[in-house]
Each structure stands twice: as structure tokens, then as C-alpha cells.
Amino acid sequence: MALITFTSPQQLTKYSAEHALAFPILLDQARITYRAFGLGRGSVWRVWGWKAARRYLDIFRSEGTAGLKRPTEDTLQLGGDFVVDPDGNLSYGFCGDGPDDRPSTEDLIAAVRETER
């Protein structure tokens, strides 16, 4: 398992220090992997529309301005979740169409377990 991100080396160092992950984090600033998996960019409206506005309002209400942080990256870059089996074959793929479009944790765990058989 690995996390692939396009963030800056400085942000990656900060993220790694804040989250003790048990797997490697790989840096792809040129977004070659993103393009290879068909991950494009979302529209401003899809990424920053009413759903996002409601979410930020909820954060503001519960945490005040301390809970809000300025984005440090390209917020329009769409993400995805992929499982590659030990032979290098894509066994599961999910391309999100916005920041809130993610597969369930259960689906990801099931996809990983499938590759272990």
C-alpha cells in the first residue's frame, strides 16, 4: 500500500510528521500517476459548490477559524483510490468526481483482501 500525492516536499514532510502512516508516501509533483489513472481536474463549481460551503460552515460553527486552513495545493485536482495486485495488475479503481466522492473504507479493504488470495 502507498499514498501518492502531488504536494510539495515541504508539505509532504509536514503531513508525514502529523500522520504516522504504516505505508510509504510517494511524491508525484508532475502528476504522471494521476494522468495514467485518468484523474483529471474538477470544475470550480463541483469542488467549491454548495456541499463544500456547507462543510466549511459546519467546521466554522464547531471549531471557529482555528478549524479552517487555507489550501496549500491544487484544490481542483481530482483524486482516486486504486488497488494494484502483486503482479502489477489493476484490481480495483475508483476515480472521484469531487472532494467528497470517495469509496467506503469497507470497499477498499475488501479490494485489498481480494489481491491477497
N, C-alpha and C positions, 0 to 999 in steps of 0.2 A: 504494500500500500504506500502511496506517496501523494502529497499535495503539490500541485503545480500552480504557480502564481506568476503574475507579470509585474509584481510590485518592485520597488527599488530595493537594492541591497540593504539600505538603512532601515526601511520598513520591515523587511524580512527578519533582520536581526531583532528588532523590537518585538515583532509578532512571536518569534521563536522563544524569546525570553518570557513573554506573557503566557504562552500556552505550551506546556510540557507535553508535546505530542510524541507518541511512540513510533513514529514513522518519519521518513525524510521529507523535507520540503524542498522542492526543486524550483529554480528561478528560470523563467522564460520571458524575459523582457521583450523579445522580438515577437512573441505570441505565435510562434511556429506551431506549437502543440494545439493552441486554440483553433487556428485555421485548419489544421489537419483533422480535427474532430468536428469541424463545421460550426464553430462557435463565433457568431458574428456580434454585431452591436445592436442594442435595443434602441428604440425610439425614446426621445426625451419624455414624451407623454407616458409611455409604458413604464419607464424606470422611475420617473418622478411624478406620477399621476396621483389620483386621489388616495389609492391604497398606501402609497409611501407617505403622503401628507398625514393621513390618519395615524400611521405608525409613529411618525415623529411627534405628533401631537400627544399621543399616549406616553411616549418617553418623556416629553417635556412635563406633562402633568405629574408623572410619578417621580421623576428624578430632577426636574428643573433643568437648567442649562448644563449642569455637570454631566448629564446623560447624553448630551448632544456633542458630536465631534464632527469637525469639517472633514469631508472626504479628502483622501490623500492620493487617490488613484482615479483611473478612468471609470466612472460610475456607469457608463453605458455599455461596457464590455459584458457580454452575457457569459454565464458560467455553465458548467455541466458536471455530471458525475459519470465516470466510466470505470468499468472493471475489465482488466485485461488478464487472461488466464496465463498460467505458467509457460505455455507455448507461444505467447505473444499475440493470441487471437482476442479480438474484442468480444467479450461475452455479455456485456451489458452497457448500454449507453443511454444517457438522458441529457438532452440539450434544453436548458431552461429558456423561457421566453421573457424573463424578467427576474428581478432580485428575489422575489417571493415564490418563484416556481422551482421547487426542489423535490426530488423523490423522498419518500419516507425513509427513515433510518432502517426500518424493518426491511424494506425493499433492497436497500444497499447491502445490508448484512446477508440477506438471502442470496443476492447475486455473488457476493464474495464466497459464501459457503459452496455455491454451485461449482466454483472453479477448484475447490479443494477435493472434489470427488474423483 
